[in-house]
Amino acid sequence: MASNSKARHDRYRLPADAERRSRKLAEERFERYLRDHDLKLTPERRAIVREFYRIHEHIEADELLFHLRRAGARVSRATIYRTLDLLVQAGLARRIRLGKDHAYYEHILGREAHEHMICLGCDRIIEWIDPELTNLVFRNCAEQEFSPARHSLQVFGYCQDCAGSSEAEKALELGEDANLSTGID
């Protein structure tokens, strides 16, 4: 998994009883979403949702498949991908894209809003929270009379461990992202 140590993730975790309620609420909301879209909460989908909400890290679909198979669940890779897509559509999960064909997922119900820094060297994902940034997003939405459903900010660069590598130095010398120095997107 491309995530920080357990201790770093623990600061975003809820107390155990709140986590249980959050998992149950996620399952109920997912079932309602599926019903509203004429889909069923099959035993395979239920197993995927339960395992996904048990894990408190960014996870790839294949890692989720490994966890499920280790637990004895018989679920196909295709069902996992489709269920993760449904969880994202239902607003219960977030997809973090690392390139064209590489994505991690995280559950978002019951978690504090946070952003991501993604290392281009090792794919490490660093979560961070900035209430001022969140306020700025909502203030700008209000000024534009825009109703936000969700937001996501990903900052790509090099973590402390990778920053001195020749790959990182070369990318920074070439100005891999010319907008970075000005802050313009």
Secondary structure by P-SEA (a helix, b strand, c coil): cccccaaaaaaacccaaaaaaaaaaaaaaaaaaaaaacccccaaaaaaaaaaaaccccccaaaaaaaaaaacccccaaaaaaaaaaaaaaccbbbbbcccccbbbbbccccccbbbbbbcccbbbbbbbbaaaaaaaaaaaaaacccccbbbbbbbcccccccccaaaaaaaaaccccccccccc
